[in-house]
Every structure is written in structure tokens, then in C-alpha cells.
Amino acid sequence: MTQIRFVDADGTEGIVRSDLTLRYAGRFREEISAFIEETLTRSGGSPASTPGIQGFAIELYATVPLSKLELVDREETPRSDRDRFRDGVRSRRSVGRVRTRSAPSERRS
């Protein structure tokens, strides 16, 4: 099962599990809960597939001020970076490069 781990713009950590239950006590709790309810209503249930969770994560990042967001394949305690590969399979993956909304854009040379 995949879960979404995130850090909001204030530095408060949270988790959205694959069934779209929320573990988070930050100031954006109401916004995230409303977004989850809207997603459940729109989809007719939780996005059980990994692509569904990935799409939800991207929409969540676009909706709520988050500074970090990552997908974790199994609902377990996170491992250090050196343990990110096990049996040749990456166990955690980032959704993409995530910057805070106030960070300046970077230019490529």
C-alpha cells in the first residue's frame, strides 16, 4: 500500500494513507480534509491504484502550501536514504522536485 508523507509550509509533518485517511495536526488540516472529501466524492471512493494516489498527491501539492511531499510504498516507518533500495527495488519515490511556493525559480544553464 502506498501512502503520502508531506511537510507543510510551516514544517508540520503529515500522512495521507492509501484509503485517504489523514494523520496531520497542522494549520492546513481543514483544507486538506476538505480536499480529501472532494476527491472521494468526485471519484466515488478512494484512489486505490498507485497512479490514482500519484494523481491525488500532485493535486494535493497544487492545492495546499506544502514544502515536501513523497510517496512511500508500504505503510511502515521510513528508512534512511542508504536503505532506499532493497533487493534492487526502490522502496520510496519522490513525486518530483518540490520547492516551497516562495522559493525563486531556478534557471538551467
C-alpha positions in Angstrom: 0.0 0.0 0.0 1.2 3.5 -0.8 0.9 6.5 1.5 1.7 10.1 1.0 4.1 11.8 3.5 4.2 15.5 3.4 5.6 18.6 5.2 3.5 21.7 5.1 4.9 25.3 4.7 5.1 25.6 8.5 7.2 22.4 8.8 4.4 20.2 10.3 4.5 16.6 9.0 1.5 14.7 7.9 0.4 11.4 6.3 -2.4 10.6 3.9 -2.9 6.8 3.8 -4.0 4.9 0.7 -7.6 4.9 1.9 -7.3 8.7 2.1 -7.4 8.8 5.9 -5.4 11.8 7.3 -2.8 11.9 10.1 -2.0 15.6 10.5 -2.4 18.3 13.1 -1.2 21.4 11.3 -3.0 24.6 10.4 -4.0 23.3 7.0 -5.9 20.4 8.4 -9.3 21.7 7.4 -8.2 22.5 3.8 -6.6 19.0 3.4 -9.7 17.3 4.9 -12.0 19.2 2.5 -9.8 18.3 -0.4 -9.9 14.6 0.6 -13.7 14.8 0.9 -14.0 16.5 -2.5 -11.7 13.8 -4.1 -13.7 11.0 -2.5 -17.0 12.5 -3.8 -15.5 13.1 -7.3 -14.0 9.6 -7.6 -16.7 7.6 -5.9 -14.2 6.1 -3.5 -10.5 6.1 -2.6 -7.9 6.0 -5.5 -6.7 2.5 -4.7 -4.2 2.3 -7.5 -0.7 3.8 -7.4 -1.4 6.1 -10.4 -4.6 7.3 -8.5 -2.5 8.1 -5.4 0.1 9.8 -7.5 -2.5 12.0 -9.2 -4.0 12.8 -5.8 -0.6 13.7 -4.4 0.1 16.1 -7.3 -3.4 17.8 -6.8 -2.8 18.0 -3.1 0.5 19.8 -3.6 -1.1 22.2 -6.1 -3.9 22.9 -3.6 -2.2 23.2 -0.2 1.1 25.0 0.6 3.5 22.1 1.1 7.2 22.2 1.2 7.8 18.4 0.8 5.8 15.5 -0.5 6.8 11.9 -1.2 5.1 8.6 -1.8 6.1 5.7 0.4 5.2 2.2 -1.0 4.5 0.5 2.3 2.8 1.9 5.3 5.7 1.5 7.6 8.3 3.6 9.3 10.6 5.5 6.9 14.1 4.3 6.3 17.2 6.3 5.8 18.4 7.2 2.3 21.0 4.4 2.3 18.2 1.9 2.8 16.0 3.3 0.0 16.8 0.3 -2.3 16.1 -3.2 -1.1 16.5 -6.3 -3.4 17.1 -3.9 -6.3 13.7 -2.2 -5.9 13.3 1.3 -4.8 11.0 1.4 -1.8 10.3 5.1 -1.7 10.0 7.5 -4.5 9.6 11.2 -4.7 6.7 12.7 -6.7 9.0 15.2 -8.1 11.2 18.1 -7.2 9.2 20.1 -4.7 10.0 23.7 -3.8 8.3 26.0 -1.4 6.0 28.4 -3.1 8.1 31.3 -2.1 11.4 29.9 -3.5 12.6 31.7 -6.6 12.6 29.8 -9.9 15.8 28.2 -10.9 17.2 28.6 -14.4 19.1 25.9 -16.2 22.3 26.8 -18.0 
